[in-house]
Amino acid sequence: MSAKQNKKPPLMYNFIAFSVAFFLAILVAGSIAFVFSMLQIIKTNKGNELSQMLEIGRIKLENSVNKELAITLKMASSPLIRHYFVNPNDIEQKKNAFMEIADYRRVLTGSIFWINDMDKKFYFDDTEPYILNAKADENYWYPMTLYKTQDYNFNINYNPDLNVTNLWINVPVFDDEHKPVGIVGTGVNLSEFIDMIYKAYTGKAELYFFNATTGEITGARNVELVATKKKIEEELGNMGAEIFSNAKKLKPGETLTYNTPDGQVAIGTIPMLEWYSVTFSPIGVSDYNTTVTKLFLVMLAVIVLIFIIFNIFIARLLKPLKQTMKSLEATSKYKSDFLAKMSHEIRTPMNAIIGMSELALRENMPATAREHIITIKQAGANLLSIINDILDFSKIESGKLEIIPADYLFSSLVNDVISIIRMRVIDSGLRFVVNVDSEIPDHLFGDETRIRQILLNVLSNAVKYTKKGFISFSVNKETTEEGAVLLTIDVSDSGQGIKPEDIEKLFGNFVQVDLAAHKGVEGTGLGLAITRNLVKAMGGNIDVQSEYGKGSTFTITLPQKVASPKPLATVENPEKKNVLLYERRQIYADSMICNFDKLSVNCTRIKNDEELYEKLKAKDYSFIFVPHVLLENVKKVQSDLGSKSQIVVLTGFGNAIASNDLSTLAMPAYSISIANILNDMTDNTFYYGSNTIARFHAPKARILVVDDINTNLQVTEGLLLPYEMQVDLRLSGAEAIQAVRKNRYDLVFMDHMMPEMDGIEAVKRIRELGAEYLNLPIIALTANAISSMKDMFLANGFNDFLSKPINTIKLNAILEAWIPKEKQVKIQIEAKSDEESDSSIKIDGVDVKKGITMVGGSAEYYLQILAMFHRDGTRMIEEINKSLETEDYPLYTIHVHALKSACANIGADKISETAKALETAGHQNDLEFIKLHNTSFLTALQTLLNNINAVFAAK
């Protein structure tokens, strides 16, 4: 070996080359990821800023125009001005009219003009009047306003002398016979308005307004574009054509943001003027000058420093290593030390990057920016995992999947799974059928938690990817030689199915197949991969058969040891029980017949009333199973023939029946629930009307109900009476906070929309009172029961929500879930009698029967609610009139919102619908609709109050 080789051993060269290449790879990958993520953050933030700029501009412009328009309309309806326009030569009337116009000029912010149709004199501010040539092309607005306009119109005018653009509001003036006699109008300085927007926005952006019909620019920083009537496509080229095309697709009030090669673009609507607004801003290097960039550069410098120190350290380490390579053990030891130290040195800066990402996530930022930071954090974690795999040959940090078997009840597992999936199927319109072999041993030995996870994963996928049709869940068993059972679980659906080429990769990690067909379906692609690993770990297998476009079937086989041979479900004396199944739905009929056969119960299916009559006439059956929609048919035939068969009503989950002498069976019916019915072991909940009565008492529980309408408070209190809880009522958010400070509550029902302090603000302040208030269950009460509301409430500190009018089934579920279990005293329920209804209560326009049902079924309590409604309604009429006089439309909206739910609670559905329409108009600032319909609404409400008063007078 030469002296030169002794000074520069090949090992040093190899390590330096490897470390440099590895460092550069990490640096390039990290830099690319950072730049890409920052670009996405910048685009999102810039898009939000531009959208906000347009929205603020739209609101300010519409408010400004609305204000000027309202004043101009009043001016046009002034008797003094109208009389002057009819007799322009009357000196006295002219004097009075000019004084009136002077008063309006003081409140208008822009210029003012007027012209009568007799002498065509055009007056403009304080300038000398002149005779207007109404036939000139530039005065096109005159005949259009005078003869083609009922209320008002707008036109754009560019003043070259002042270099400004004005939006003119033209209002025709009519005489007593509604003939046009002149025009009054005012102007809004668009140039000044646009300059104000630019001053408020610190970024680099261009703003344009253009009309909806031709794309002609109606407002811009460069007013010459307005003067020359240039179109947006001509000004912005290809980008302008795309902007105009996208703008025409927007609905009123919508805003669209998207990215183009020229920068970020935001398009908005201005419905009042039938205009669009657009702003765009390029993305430049200056946009990257953020705290996150500085943080990344600091982390990069730290990594470089560590790399240098690391190489110096390794260089020193390799120097003595050269002298100890005579022994393989020594070489292996040094190699292990080298890998351990290198892994530690690289993981240290990576952990710093991940930690700083976590700190950044604690700051306030847009949701999309947060997602990108999370992506950076996850990418850092993934990169750290890769480094561990490369450097740590022993994979110290790798985990192992554990299966923990124990005795469990298979019936409990099946019931849990069916209940969970049934809740997810309720609103989907799918039919859910279950076939569970009744001969499966109930006491098994296995990992119940893992089996539940497997079943829920596969069934949830079936629900998620099936838009219409059915979901089928079947469990059968096969006894093995070892005395164990092999469970065969089939989950079938009528969904989109899986393409043959996708089946092989279906169980891969992070795989979502056929993304085009399943666009919008959320998921990580890990569910089936985890399921397969769990099944394999328990010695089972999972397979799938699918026909694309028709559906799929997942088959799972799981071996389980038998703890006790007692079967899952049996029927006592099945030979003495025969069933008549009146079921028209083929899929449910097949499933139930299969379950009856397994239980050795004789079942005869019928499809119509004629067959029902024939079968019952021939012989009596032990049970008649019938869907609730066909219940009355069966009861009539049974009454005609004198049949004594026991009726079992098949209901949808959560539905109710209006009789206390009938058994109910929630669909899907399967062996366990059917056997319970036939053995008379059901825990029936009795129903009256459409509401369940309380299934428990809670005399030691204390709850608070908050609502700004006394009627709503009393309705809620009435619905809570059967639970015998201590109920406190409050009329505002401020009173609620005081009550919570003073008393300890188990549950709070909080109304959403209230004047002064709404429910969201009240909950926020309650949560800020201290740690003991963070876990106080607060349920939102709202009449806006749309699907997106629940997420909004949960995000604002609520624990759950309950829609108004209150459904007692949902109320009972809320109370069972949130009232402490130790305070719930289970009771034996007796059904209420129909005698409690009072047919003597008759009110025009009110569904009295529904109203009695809504307040808990008591006619006496319903009368109390009516009395409270009469007092609230009388007060509300005054409050609504007052809010209109002061033009406080947000408060007006809150009042009609409250009346919407209060009317629905007593059964006055028509007035409730009108209130709902007025509430919507209030949210949309549709003042014309409110003015048009409010009077008839208040008249109908007053008539209702008079009718209610007449009821009490008669009694």
Buried (B, 14 or more C-beta within 10 A) or exposed (E): EEEEEEEEBEEBEEBBEEBEEBBEEBBEEBEEBBEEBBBBBBBBBBBBBBBEBBBEBBEBBBEBBEBBBEBBBEBBEBEBBBBBBBBBEEEEBBEBBBEBBEEBBEEBEBBBBBBBBEBBBBBBEEEEBEEBEBEEEEBEBBEBBBEEBEEBBBBBBBBEEEEBBBBBBBBBBBEEEEEBBBBBBBBBBBBEBBEEBEEEBEEBBBBBBBBBEEBBBBBBEBBEBBBBEBBBBBBBEEBBBBBBEBBEEBEEEEBBBBBEEBBBBBBBBBBBBEBBBBBBBBBEEEBBEBEBBEBBEEBBEBBEEBBEEBBEBBEEBBEEBEEEEEEEEEEEEBEEEBBEBBBEBBBEBBEBBBEBBEEBBEEEBEEBBBBBBBBBBEBBBEBBEEBBEEBBEEEEEEEEEEEEBEEBBBBEBBBBBBEBBBEBBEEBEBBBBBBBBBBBBBBBBBBBBBBBBBBBBBBBBBBBBBEEBBBBBBBBBEEEEEEBBBBBBBBBBBBBBBEEEBBEEBBBEEBBBBEEBBEEEEEEBBBBBBBBBBBEBBEBEBEBBBEBEEBBBBBBBBBBBBBEEEBBBBBEEBEEBBBBBBBEBEBBBBBBBBBBEBBEBBBBBBBEBEBBBEBBEEEBBBBBBBBBEBBEBBBEBBEEBEBEBBBBBBBBBBBBBBBBEBBBBBBBBBBBBBBBBBBEEBEBBBBBBBBBBBBBBBEBBBBBBBBBBBBBBBBBBBBBBBBBBBBBBBBBBBBBBEBBEEEEBBBBBBBBBBBEBBBBBBBEBBBEEEEEBEEBBBBBBBBBEEEEBBEBBEEBBBBBBBBBBBBBBBBBBBBBEBBEEEBBEEBEBEBBEEEBBBEEBEBEBBBBBBBBBBBBBBBEBBBBBBBBBBEBBEEBBEBBEEBBEEEBBEBBBBBBBBBBBBBBBBBBBEBBEBBBBBBBBBEBBBBEBBEEBBEEBBEBBEEBBEBBBEBEEEE
